[in-house]
Amino acid sequence: QKLIEKFGYPWEMMPLMYVILKDAGVDIDEASKRIEEGQHVVNEYSRQHNLNIYDGCELRCAARQCG
């Protein structure tokens, strides 16, 4: 529950938080660190590939044809 509150995730994320916490040896600080590292990786990937992770679609590139 502390991880859900810390990161502002919905309650539907509880099973994922449980798995992360269990994998981190029930260490909340280690689990938080892993979540933050994951967020960083996703943000960096989306920035490098010009992705919008909120709608799941690529942003339109200037080279892409519309029509």
PDB file of N, CA, C, O and CB in Angstrom:
ATOM      1  N   GLN A   1       0.831  -1.193   0.000  1.00  0.00           N
ATOM      2  CA  GLN A   1       0.000   0.000   0.000  1.00  0.00           C
ATOM      3  C   GLN A   1       0.874   1.254   0.000  1.00  0.00           C
ATOM      4  O   GLN A   1       0.516   2.258  -0.616  1.00  0.00           O
ATOM      5  CB  GLN A   1      -0.945   0.000   1.215  1.00  0.00           C
ATOM      6  N   LYS A   2       2.006   1.201   0.681  1.00  0.00           N
ATOM      7  CA  LYS A   2       2.890   2.370   0.724  1.00  0.00           C
ATOM      8  C   LYS A   2       3.414   2.731  -0.658  1.00  0.00           C
ATOM      9  O   LYS A   2       3.545   3.909  -0.990  1.00  0.00           O
ATOM     10  CB  LYS A   2       4.058   2.115   1.667  1.00  0.00           C
ATOM     11  N   LEU A   3       3.715   1.714  -1.464  1.00  0.00           N
ATOM     12  CA  LEU A   3       4.202   1.979  -2.820  1.00  0.00           C
ATOM     13  C   LEU A   3       3.110   2.592  -3.687  1.00  0.00           C
ATOM     14  O   LEU A   3       3.372   3.502  -4.474  1.00  0.00           O
ATOM     15  CB  LEU A   3       4.720   0.690  -3.464  1.00  0.00           C
ATOM     16  N   ILE A   4       1.897   2.097  -3.543  1.00  0.00           N
ATOM     17  CA  ILE A   4       0.753   2.648  -4.290  1.00  0.00           C
ATOM     18  C   ILE A   4       0.594   4.129  -3.969  1.00  0.00           C
ATOM     19  O   ILE A   4       0.409   4.951  -4.866  1.00  0.00           O
ATOM     20  CB  ILE A   4      -0.559   1.876  -3.953  1.00  0.00           C
ATOM     21  N   GLU A   5       0.667   4.461  -2.694  1.00  0.00           N
ATOM     22  CA  GLU A   5       0.505   5.849  -2.265  1.00  0.00           C
ATOM     23  C   GLU A   5       1.690   6.706  -2.699  1.00  0.00           C
ATOM     24  O   GLU A   5       1.507   7.841  -3.139  1.00  0.00           O
ATOM     25  CB  GLU A   5       0.338   5.918  -0.747  1.00  0.00           C
ATOM     26  N   LYS A   6       2.904   6.169  -2.577  1.00  0.00           N
ATOM     27  CA  LYS A   6       4.105   6.936  -2.921  1.00  0.00           C
ATOM     28  C   LYS A   6       4.117   7.345  -4.388  1.00  0.00           C
ATOM     29  O   LYS A   6       4.447   8.485  -4.715  1.00  0.00           O
ATOM     30  CB  LYS A   6       5.354   6.127  -2.605  1.00  0.00           C
ATOM     31  N   PHE A   7       3.757   6.414  -5.273  1.00  0.00           N
ATOM     32  CA  PHE A   7       3.825   6.684  -6.700  1.00  0.00           C
ATOM     33  C   PHE A   7       2.499   7.148  -7.290  1.00  0.00           C
ATOM     34  O   PHE A   7       2.431   7.488  -8.471  1.00  0.00           O
ATOM     35  CB  PHE A   7       4.287   5.459  -7.418  1.00  0.00           C
ATOM     36  N   GLY A   8       1.446   7.166  -6.478  1.00  0.00           N
ATOM     37  CA  GLY A   8       0.149   7.646  -6.951  1.00  0.00           C
ATOM     38  C   GLY A   8      -0.505   6.724  -7.961  1.00  0.00           C
ATOM     39  O   GLY A   8      -1.269   7.174  -8.814  1.00  0.00           O
ATOM     40  N   TYR A   9      -0.210   5.437  -7.869  1.00  0.00           N
ATOM     41  CA  TYR A   9      -0.790   4.458  -8.789  1.00  0.00           C
ATOM     42  C   TYR A   9      -2.185   4.070  -8.322  1.00  0.00           C
ATOM     43  O   TYR A   9      -2.490   4.148  -7.132  1.00  0.00           O
ATOM     44  CB  TYR A   9       0.110   3.207  -8.900  1.00  0.00           C
ATOM     45  N   PRO A  10      -3.033   3.650  -9.260  1.00  0.00           N
ATOM     46  CA  PRO A  10      -4.375   3.180  -8.874  1.00  0.00           C
ATOM     47  C   PRO A  10      -4.283   1.829  -8.166  1.00  0.00           C
ATOM     48  O   PRO A  10      -3.270   1.136  -8.265  1.00  0.00           O
ATOM     49  CB  PRO A  10      -5.296   3.069 -10.119  1.00  0.00           C
ATOM     50  N   TRP A  11      -5.335   1.466  -7.460  1.00  0.00           N
ATOM     51  CA  TRP A  11      -5.357   0.208  -6.700  1.00  0.00           C
ATOM     52  C   TRP A  11      -5.224  -1.013  -7.595  1.00  0.00           C
ATOM     53  O   TRP A  11      -4.808  -2.075  -7.134  1.00  0.00           O
ATOM     54  CB  TRP A  11      -6.639   0.105  -5.897  1.00  0.00           C
ATOM     55  N   GLU A  12      -5.571  -0.876  -8.864  1.00  0.00           N
ATOM     56  CA  GLU A  12      -5.439  -1.995  -9.798  1.00  0.00           C
ATOM     57  C   GLU A  12      -3.987  -2.418  -9.993  1.00  0.00           C
ATOM     58  O   GLU A  12      -3.716  -3.506 -10.502  1.00  0.00           O
ATOM     59  CB  GLU A  12      -6.048  -1.627 -11.138  1.00  0.00           C
ATOM     60  N   MET A  13      -3.060  -1.563  -9.592  1.00  0.00           N
ATOM     61  CA  MET A  13      -1.630  -1.875  -9.710  1.00  0.00           C
ATOM     62  C   MET A  13      -1.111  -2.696  -8.530  1.00  0.00           C
ATOM     63  O   MET A  13       0.063  -3.066  -8.506  1.00  0.00           O
ATOM     64  CB  MET A  13      -0.828  -0.590  -9.825  1.00  0.00           C
ATOM     65  N   MET A  14      -1.967  -2.984  -7.557  1.00  0.00           N
ATOM     66  CA  MET A  14      -1.535  -3.696  -6.354  1.00  0.00           C
ATOM     67  C   MET A  14      -0.845  -5.031  -6.660  1.00  0.00           C
ATOM     68  O   MET A  14       0.185  -5.317  -6.051  1.00  0.00           O
ATOM     69  CB  MET A  14      -2.725  -3.939  -5.454  1.00  0.00           C
ATOM     70  N   PRO A  15      -1.364  -5.862  -7.577  1.00  0.00           N
ATOM     71  CA  PRO A  15      -0.649  -7.120  -7.866  1.00  0.00           C
ATOM     72  C   PRO A  15       0.771  -6.892  -8.393  1.00  0.00           C
ATOM     73  O   PRO A  15       1.693  -7.624  -8.034  1.00  0.00           O
ATOM     74  CB  PRO A  15      -1.436  -7.938  -8.881  1.00  0.00           C
ATOM     75  N   LEU A  16       0.945  -5.883  -9.240  1.00  0.00           N
ATOM     76  CA  LEU A  16       2.278  -5.576  -9.745  1.00  0.00           C
ATOM     77  C   LEU A  16       3.185  -5.083  -8.618  1.00  0.00           C
ATOM     78  O   LEU A  16       4.351  -5.472  -8.545  1.00  0.00           O
ATOM     79  CB  LEU A  16       2.198  -4.525 -10.862  1.00  0.00           C
ATOM     80  N   MET A  17       2.655  -4.234  -7.745  1.00  0.00           N
ATOM     81  CA  MET A  17       3.443  -3.748  -6.611  1.00  0.00           C
ATOM     82  C   MET A  17       3.852  -4.910  -5.700  1.00  0.00           C
ATOM     83  O   MET A  17       4.962  -4.935  -5.171  1.00  0.00           O
ATOM     84  CB  MET A  17       2.644  -2.695  -5.810  1.00  0.00           C
ATOM     85  N   TYR A  18       2.948  -5.862  -5.528  1.00  0.00           N
ATOM     86  CA  TYR A  18       3.241  -7.043  -4.706  1.00  0.00           C
ATOM     87  C   TYR A  18       4.415  -7.825  -5.290  1.00  0.00           C
ATOM     88  O   TYR A  18       5.320  -8.231  -4.561  1.00  0.00           O
ATOM     89  CB  TYR A  18       1.995  -7.954  -4.598  1.00  0.00           C
ATOM     90  N   VAL A  19       4.399  -8.032  -6.599  1.00  0.00           N
ATOM     91  CA  VAL A  19       5.469  -8.789  -7.250  1.00  0.00           C
ATOM     92  C   VAL A  19       6.799  -8.044  -7.147  1.00  0.00           C
ATOM     93  O   VAL A  19       7.833  -8.652  -6.866  1.00  0.00           O
ATOM     94  CB  VAL A  19       5.120  -9.053  -8.728  1.00  0.00           C
ATOM     95  N   ILE A  20       6.774  -6.744  -7.372  1.00  0.00           N
ATOM     96  CA  ILE A  20       8.006  -5.953  -7.271  1.00  0.00           C
ATOM     97  C   ILE A  20       8.541  -5.997  -5.848  1.00  0.00           C
ATOM     98  O   ILE A  20       9.740  -6.183  -5.640  1.00  0.00           O
ATOM     99  CB  ILE A  20       7.758  -4.490  -7.706  1.00  0.00           C
ATOM    100  N   LEU A  21       7.666  -5.829  -4.873  1.00  0.00           N
ATOM    101  CA  LEU A  21       8.080  -5.850  -3.470  1.00  0.00           C
ATOM    102  C   LEU A  21       8.619  -7.221  -3.079  1.00  0.00           C
ATOM    103  O   LEU A  21       9.627  -7.317  -2.378  1.00  0.00           O
ATOM    104  CB  LEU A  21       6.907  -5.467  -2.560  1.00  0.00           C
ATOM    105  N   LYS A  22       7.962  -8.265  -3.522  1.00  0.00           N
ATOM    106  CA  LYS A  22       8.413  -9.627  -3.221  1.00  0.00           C
ATOM    107  C   LYS A  22       9.780  -9.886  -3.846  1.00  0.00           C
ATOM    108  O   LYS A  22      10.651 -10.479  -3.209  1.00  0.00           O
ATOM    109  CB  LYS A  22       7.389 -10.665  -3.728  1.00  0.00           C
ATOM    110  N   ASP A  23       9.973  -9.445  -5.087  1.00  0.00           N
ATOM    111  CA  ASP A  23      11.249  -9.626  -5.779  1.00  0.00           C
ATOM    112  C   ASP A  23      12.369  -8.815  -5.125  1.00  0.00           C
ATOM    113  O   ASP A  23      13.541  -9.182  -5.214  1.00  0.00           O
ATOM    114  CB  ASP A  23      11.111  -9.230  -7.247  1.00  0.00           C
ATOM    115  N   ALA A  24      12.003  -7.714  -4.469  1.00  0.00           N
ATOM    116  CA  ALA A  24      12.987  -6.863  -3.794  1.00  0.00           C
ATOM    117  C   ALA A  24      13.248  -7.326  -2.367  1.00  0.00           C
ATOM    118  O   ALA A  24      13.875  -6.609  -1.588  1.00  0.00           O
ATOM    119  CB  ALA A  24      12.517  -5.414  -3.788  1.00  0.00           C
ATOM    120  N   GLY A  25      12.778  -8.503  -2.022  1.00  0.00           N
ATOM    121  CA  GLY A  25      13.016  -9.037  -0.680  1.00  0.00           C
ATOM    122  C   GLY A  25      12.244  -8.307   0.396  1.00  0.00           C
ATOM    123  O   GLY A  25      12.721  -8.184   1.524  1.00  0.00           O
ATOM    124  N   VAL A  26      11.063  -7.823   0.068  1.00  0.00           N
ATOM    125  CA  VAL A  26      10.165  -7.095   0.980  1.00  0.00           C
ATOM    126  C   VAL A  26      10.841  -5.830   1.539  1.00  0.00           C
ATOM    127  O   VAL A  26      10.536  -5.389   2.647  1.00  0.00           O
ATOM    128  CB  VAL A  26       9.725  -8.017   2.142  1.00  0.00           C
ATOM    129  N   ASP A  27      11.752  -5.268   0.760  1.00  0.00           N
ATOM    130  CA  ASP A  27      12.437  -4.027   1.125  1.00  0.00           C
ATOM    131  C   ASP A  27      11.793  -2.890   0.327  1.00  0.00           C
ATOM    132  O   ASP A  27      11.982  -2.788  -0.885  1.00  0.00           O
ATOM    133  CB  ASP A  27      13.993  -4.119   0.844  1.00  0.00           C
ATOM    134  N   ILE A  28      11.034  -2.041   1.018  1.00  0.00           N
ATOM    135  CA  ILE A  28      10.292  -0.969   0.341  1.00  0.00           C
ATOM    136  C   ILE A  28      11.233   0.001  -0.368  1.00  0.00           C
ATOM    137  O   ILE A  28      10.927   0.475  -1.462  1.00  0.00           O
ATOM    138  CB  ILE A  28       9.420  -0.207   1.348  1.00  0.00           C
ATOM    139  N   ASP A  29      12.370   0.297   0.246  1.00  0.00           N
ATOM    140  CA  ASP A  29      13.318   1.214  -0.389  1.00  0.00           C
ATOM    141  C   ASP A  29      13.876   0.625  -1.686  1.00  0.00           C
ATOM    142  O   ASP A  29      14.001   1.331  -2.687  1.00  0.00           O
ATOM    143  CB  ASP A  29      14.467   1.543   0.574  1.00  0.00           C
ATOM    144  N   GLU A  30      14.206  -0.653  -1.669  1.00  0.00           N
ATOM    145  CA  GLU A  30      14.715  -1.318  -2.874  1.00  0.00           C
ATOM    146  C   GLU A  30      13.630  -1.388  -3.946  1.00  0.00           C
ATOM    147  O   GLU A  30      13.911  -1.169  -5.125  1.00  0.00           O
ATOM    148  CB  GLU A  30      15.224  -2.738  -2.537  1.00  0.00           C
ATOM    149  N   ALA A  31      12.407  -1.688  -3.552  1.00  0.00           N
ATOM    150  CA  ALA A  31      11.296  -1.735  -4.507  1.00  0.00           C
ATOM    151  C   ALA A  31      11.071  -0.355  -5.127  1.00  0.00           C
ATOM    152  O   ALA A  31      10.853  -0.243  -6.333  1.00  0.00           O
ATOM    153  CB  ALA A  31      10.002  -2.233  -3.816  1.00  0.00           C
ATOM    154  N   SER A  32      11.123   0.685  -4.311  1.00  0.00           N
ATOM    155  CA  SER A  32      10.965   2.054  -4.814  1.00  0.00           C
ATOM    156  C   SER A  32      12.066   2.389  -5.810  1.00  0.00           C
ATOM    157  O   SER A  32      11.813   2.995  -6.852  1.00  0.00           O
ATOM    158  CB  SER A  32      10.976   3.064  -3.651  1.00  0.00           C
ATOM    159  N   LYS A  33      13.282   1.992  -5.482  1.00  0.00           N
ATOM    160  CA  LYS A  33      14.417   2.235  -6.371  1.00  0.00           C
ATOM    161  C   LYS A  33      14.203   1.549  -7.716  1.00  0.00           C
ATOM    162  O   LYS A  33      14.469   2.141  -8.762  1.00  0.00           O
ATOM    163  CB  LYS A  33      15.724   1.743  -5.726  1.00  0.00           C
ATOM    164  N   ARG A  34      13.728   0.315  -7.697  1.00  0.00           N
ATOM    165  CA  ARG A  34      13.489  -0.424  -8.943  1.00  0.00           C
ATOM    166  C   ARG A  34      12.384   0.220  -9.774  1.00  0.00           C
ATOM    167  O   ARG A  34      12.487   0.291 -10.999  1.00  0.00           O
ATOM    168  CB  ARG A  34      13.126  -1.878  -8.636  1.00  0.00           C
ATOM    169  N   ILE A  35      11.334   0.685  -9.114  1.00  0.00           N
ATOM    170  CA  ILE A  35      10.241   1.352  -9.829  1.00  0.00           C
ATOM    171  C   ILE A  35      10.745   2.644 -10.466  1.00  0.00           C
ATOM    172  O   ILE A  35      10.431   2.932 -11.621  1.00  0.00           O
ATOM    173  CB  ILE A  35       9.057   1.650  -8.871  1.00  0.00           C
ATOM    174  N   GLU A  36      11.526   3.422  -9.716  1.00  0.00           N
ATOM    175  CA  GLU A  36      12.068   4.673 -10.243  1.00  0.00           C
ATOM    176  C   GLU A  36      13.007   4.416 -11.418  1.00  0.00           C
ATOM    177  O   GLU A  36      12.989   5.158 -12.400  1.00  0.00           O
ATOM    178  CB  GLU A  36      12.805   5.438  -9.140  1.00  0.00           C
ATOM    179  N   GLU A  37      13.828   3.368 -11.324  1.00  0.00           N
ATOM    180  CA  GLU A  37      14.711   3.009 -12.437  1.00  0.00           C
ATOM    181  C   GLU A  37      13.891   2.627 -13.667  1.00  0.00           C
ATOM    182  O   GLU A  37      14.232   3.007 -14.787  1.00  0.00           O
ATOM    183  CB  GLU A  37      15.646   1.846 -12.035  1.00  0.00           C
ATOM    184  N   GLY A  38      12.819   1.882 -13.457  1.00  0.00           N
ATOM    185  CA  GLY A  38      11.947   1.496 -14.563  1.00  0.00           C
ATOM    186  C   GLY A  38      11.285   2.694 -15.210  1.00  0.00           C
ATOM    187  O   GLY A  38      11.178   2.768 -16.434  1.00  0.00           O
ATOM    188  N   GLN A  39      10.839   3.633 -14.390  1.00  0.00           N
ATOM    189  CA  GLN A  39      10.228   4.851 -14.924  1.00  0.00           C
ATOM    190  C   GLN A  39      11.234   5.627 -15.768  1.00  0.00           C
ATOM    191  O   GLN A  39      10.895   6.160 -16.825  1.00  0.00           O
ATOM    192  CB  GLN A  39       9.695   5.736 -13.782  1.00  0.00           C
ATOM    193  N   HIS A  40      12.470   5.682 -15.289  1.00  0.00           N
ATOM    194  CA  HIS A  40      13.520   6.390 -16.021  1.00  0.00           C
ATOM    195  C   HIS A  40      13.773   5.730 -17.381  1.00  0.00           C
ATOM    196  O   HIS A  40      13.891   6.419 -18.395  1.00  0.00           O
ATOM    197  CB  HIS A  40      14.822   6.425 -15.193  1.00  0.00           C
ATOM    198  N   VAL A  41      13.856   4.409 -17.399  1.00  0.00           N
ATOM    199  CA  VAL A  41      14.093   3.679 -18.649  1.00  0.00           C
ATOM    200  C   VAL A  41      12.959   3.931 -19.642  1.00  0.00           C
ATOM    201  O   VAL A  41      13.211   4.193 -20.818  1.00  0.00           O
ATOM    202  CB  VAL A  41      14.235   2.164 -18.375  1.00  0.00           C
ATOM    203  N   VAL A  42      11.720   3.853 -19.176  1.00  0.00           N
ATOM    204  CA  VAL A  42      10.569   4.072 -20.061  1.00  0.00           C
ATOM    205  C   VAL A  42      10.553   5.508 -20.573  1.00  0.00           C
ATOM    206  O   VAL A  42      10.305   5.738 -21.757  1.00  0.00           O
ATOM    207  CB  VAL A  42       9.250   3.756 -19.325  1.00  0.00           C
ATOM    208  N   ASN A  43      10.813   6.470 -19.700  1.00  0.00           N
ATOM    209  CA  ASN A  43      10.826   7.873 -20.121  1.00  0.00           C
ATOM    210  C   ASN A  43      11.925   8.136 -21.142  1.00  0.00           C
ATOM    211  O   ASN A  43      11.704   8.837 -22.130  1.00  0.00           O
ATOM    212  CB  ASN A  43      11.009   8.789 -18.912  1.00  0.00           C
ATOM    213  N   GLU A  44      13.110   7.576 -20.904  1.00  0.00           N
ATOM    214  CA  GLU A  44      14.226   7.763 -21.831  1.00  0.00           C
ATOM    215  C   GLU A  44      13.920   7.117 -23.186  1.00  0.00           C
ATOM    216  O   GLU A  44      14.186   7.712 -24.230  1.00  0.00           O
ATOM    217  CB  GLU A  44      15.522   7.173 -21.238  1.00  0.00           C
ATOM    218  N   TYR A  45      13.369   5.921 -23.171  1.00  0.00           N
ATOM    219  CA  TYR A  45      13.012   5.232 -24.416  1.00  0.00           C
ATOM    220  C   TYR A  45      11.969   6.030 -25.197  1.00  0.00           C
ATOM    221  O   TYR A  45      12.092   6.205 -26.409  1.00  0.00           O
ATOM    222  CB  TYR A  45      12.481   3.814 -24.115  1.00  0.00           C
ATOM    223  N   SER A  46      10.954   6.506 -24.505  1.00  0.00           N
ATOM    224  CA  SER A  46       9.893   7.250 -25.193  1.00  0.00           C
ATOM    225  C   SER A  46      10.422   8.567 -25.752  1.00  0.00           C
ATOM    226  O   SER A  46       9.985   9.014 -26.812  1.00  0.00           O
ATOM    227  CB  SER A  46       8.718   7.518 -24.239  1.00  0.00           C
ATOM    228  N   ARG A  47      11.359   9.184 -25.043  1.00  0.00           N
ATOM    229  CA  ARG A  47      11.951  10.424 -25.540  1.00  0.00           C
ATOM    230  C   ARG A  47      12.798  10.148 -26.781  1.00  0.00           C
ATOM    231  O   ARG A  47      12.710  10.884 -27.765  1.00  0.00           O
ATOM    232  CB  ARG A  47      12.806  11.094 -24.444  1.00  0.00           C
ATOM    233  N   GLN A  48      13.613   9.101 -26.744  1.00  0.00           N
ATOM    234  CA  GLN A  48      14.489   8.779 -27.871  1.00  0.00           C
ATOM    235  C   GLN A  48      13.710   8.360 -29.112  1.00  0.00           C
ATOM    236  O   GLN A  48      14.145   8.618 -30.234  1.00  0.00           O
ATOM    237  CB  GLN A  48      15.449   7.677 -27.481  1.00  0.00           C
ATOM    238  N   HIS A  49      12.574   7.724 -28.919  1.00  0.00           N
ATOM    239  CA  HIS A  49      11.808   7.212 -30.049  1.00  0.00           C
ATOM    240  C   HIS A  49      10.567   8.047 -30.354  1.00  0.00           C
ATOM    241  O   HIS A  49       9.701   7.631 -31.124  1.00  0.00           O
ATOM    242  CB  HIS A  49      11.403   5.790 -29.784  1.00  0.00           C
ATOM    243  N   ASN A  50      10.493   9.221 -29.746  1.00  0.00           N
ATOM    244  CA  ASN A  50       9.403  10.160 -30.008  1.00  0.00           C
ATOM    245  C   ASN A  50       8.042   9.504 -29.799  1.00  0.00           C
ATOM    246  O   ASN A  50       7.157   9.617 -30.647  1.00  0.00           O
ATOM    247  CB  ASN A  50       9.505  10.708 -31.431  1.00  0.00           C
ATOM    248  N   LEU A  51       7.880   8.824 -28.678  1.00  0.00           N
ATOM    249  CA  LEU A  51       6.631   8.139 -28.368  1.00  0.00           C
ATOM    250  C   LEU A  51       5.852   8.906 -27.316  1.00  0.00           C
ATOM    251  O   LEU A  51       6.425   9.572 -26.453  1.00  0.00           O
ATOM    252  CB  LEU A  51       6.901   6.709 -27.892  1.00  0.00           C
ATOM    253  N   ASN A  52       4.540   8.800 -27.406  1.00  0.00           N
ATOM    254  CA  ASN A  52       3.668   9.343 -26.382  1.00  0.00           C
ATOM    255  C   ASN A  52       3.110   8.151 -25.624  1.00  0.00           C
ATOM    256  O   ASN A  52       2.232   7.457 -26.137  1.00  0.00           O
ATOM    257  CB  ASN A  52       2.524  10.244 -26.993  1.00  0.00           C
ATOM    258  N   ILE A  53       3.601   7.895 -24.405  1.00  0.00           N
ATOM    259  CA  ILE A  53       3.195   6.699 -23.666  1.00  0.00           C
ATOM    260  C   ILE A  53       1.790   6.825 -23.101  1.00  0.00           C
ATOM    261  O   ILE A  53       1.230   5.839 -22.621  1.00  0.00           O
ATOM    262  CB  ILE A  53       4.172   6.423 -22.543  1.00  0.00           C
ATOM    263  N   TYR A  54       1.214   8.014 -23.149  1.00  0.00           N
ATOM    264  CA  TYR A  54      -0.102   8.181 -22.552  1.00  0.00           C
ATOM    265  C   TYR A  54      -1.222   7.673 -23.446  1.00  0.00           C
ATOM    266  O   TYR A  54      -2.259   7.231 -22.950  1.00  0.00           O
ATOM    267  CB  TYR A  54      -0.332   9.626 -22.229  1.00  0.00           C
ATOM    268  N   ASP A  55      -1.024   7.731 -24.766  1.00  0.00           N
ATOM    269  CA  ASP A  55      -2.070   7.198 -25.636  1.00  0.00           C
ATOM    270  C   ASP A  55      -1.595   5.952 -26.387  1.00  0.00           C
ATOM    271  O   ASP A  55      -2.357   5.358 -27.150  1.00  0.00           O
ATOM    272  CB  ASP A  55      -2.523   8.267 -26.631  1.00  0.00           C
ATOM    273  N   GLY A  56      -0.350   5.560 -26.174  1.00  0.00           N
ATOM    274  CA  GLY A  56       0.160   4.333 -26.766  1.00  0.00           C
ATOM    275  C   GLY A  56       0.486   4.428 -28.244  1.00  0.00           C
ATOM    276  O   GLY A  56       0.772   3.408 -28.872  1.00  0.00           O
ATOM    277  N   CYS A  57       0.453   5.601 -28.809  1.00  0.00           N
ATOM    278  CA  CYS A  57       0.717   5.760 -30.242  1.00  0.00           C
ATOM    279  C   CYS A  57       1.959   6.618 -30.452  1.00  0.00           C
ATOM    280  O   CYS A  57       2.313   7.453 -29.620  1.00  0.00           O
ATOM    281  CB  CYS A  57      -0.501   6.393 -30.958  1.00  0.00           C
ATOM    282  N   GLU A  58       2.601   6.388 -31.573  1.00  0.00           N
ATOM    283  CA  GLU A  58       3.728   7.236 -31.930  1.00  0.00           C
ATOM    284  C   GLU A  58       3.212   8.613 -32.321  1.00  0.00           C
ATOM    285  O   GLU A  58       2.141   8.756 -32.912  1.00  0.00           O
ATOM    286  CB  GLU A  58       4.554   6.609 -33.082  1.00  0.00           C
ATOM    287  N   LEU A  59       4.000   9.612 -31.978  1.00  0.00           N
ATOM    288  CA  LEU A  59       3.669  10.951 -32.450  1.00  0.00           C
ATOM    289  C   LEU A  59       4.001  11.018 -33.931  1.00  0.00           C
ATOM    290  O   LEU A  59       4.903  10.327 -34.404  1.00  0.00           O
ATOM    291  CB  LEU A  59       4.438  12.052 -31.645  1.00  0.00           C
ATOM    292  N   ARG A  60       3.296  11.824 -34.637  1.00  0.00           N
ATOM    293  CA  ARG A  60       3.517  11.925 -36.078  1.00  0.00           C
ATOM    294  C   ARG A  60       4.883  12.567 -36.342  1.00  0.00           C
ATOM    295  O   ARG A  60       5.196  13.623 -35.792  1.00  0.00           O
ATOM    296  CB  ARG A  60       2.381  12.749 -36.757  1.00  0.00           C
ATOM    297  N   CYS A  61       5.668  11.939 -37.162  1.00  0.00           N
ATOM    298  CA  CYS A  61       6.970  12.474 -37.560  1.00  0.00           C
ATOM    299  C   CYS A  61       6.785  13.325 -38.819  1.00  0.00           C
ATOM    300  O   CYS A  61       5.843  13.122 -39.585  1.00  0.00           O
ATOM    301  CB  CYS A  61       8.005  11.318 -37.809  1.00  0.00           C
ATOM    302  N   ALA A  62       7.668  14.251 -39.013  1.00  0.00           N
ATOM    303  CA  ALA A  62       7.582  15.099 -40.199  1.00  0.00           C
ATOM    304  C   ALA A  62       7.762  14.275 -41.468  1.00  0.00           C
ATOM    305  O   ALA A  62       7.201  14.616 -42.510  1.00  0.00           O
ATOM    306  CB  ALA A  62       8.634  16.215 -40.139  1.00  0.00           C
ATOM    307  N   ALA A  63       8.536  13.196 -41.394  1.00  0.00           N
ATOM    308  CA  ALA A  63       8.796  12.366 -42.571  1.00  0.00           C
ATOM    309  C   ALA A  63       7.634  11.435 -42.896  1.00  0.00           C
ATOM    310  O   ALA A  63       7.560  10.914 -44.009  1.00  0.00           O
ATOM    311  CB  ALA A  63      10.053  11.553 -42.360  1.00  0.00           C
ATOM    312  N   ARG A  64       6.746  11.223 -41.970  1.00  0.00           N
ATOM    313  CA  ARG A  64       5.635  10.294 -42.176  1.00  0.00           C
ATOM    314  C   ARG A  64       4.566  10.956 -43.051  1.00  0.00           C
ATOM    315  O   ARG A  64       4.237  12.127 -42.865  1.00  0.00           O
ATOM    316  CB  ARG A  64       5.028   9.847 -40.813  1.00  0.00           C
ATOM    317  N   GLN A  65       4.041  10.206 -43.987  1.00  0.00           N
ATOM    318  CA  GLN A  65       3.001  10.744 -44.861  1.00  0.00           C
ATOM    319  C   GLN A  65       1.646  10.658 -44.172  1.00  0.00           C
ATOM    320  O   GLN A  65       1.325   9.658 -43.531  1.00  0.00           O
ATOM    321  CB  GLN A  65       2.971   9.989 -46.206  1.00  0.00           C
ATOM    322  N   CYS A  66       0.874  11.696 -44.311  1.00  0.00           N
ATOM    323  CA  CYS A  66      -0.490  11.705 -43.768  1.00  0.00           C
ATOM    324  C   CYS A  66      -1.462  11.536 -44.924  1.00  0.00           C
ATOM    325  O   CYS A  66      -1.190  11.953 -46.050  1.00  0.00           O
ATOM    326  CB  CYS A  66      -0.786  13.026 -42.974  1.00  0.00           C
ATOM    327  N   GLY A  67      -2.569  10.936 -44.635  1.00  0.00           N
ATOM    328  CA  GLY A  67      -3.531  10.865 -45.713  1.00  0.00           C
ATOM    329  C   GLY A  67      -4.310   9.681 -45.653  1.00  0.00           C
ATOM    330  O   GLY A  67      -5.176   9.468 -46.501  1.00  0.00           O
TER     331      GLY A  67
END
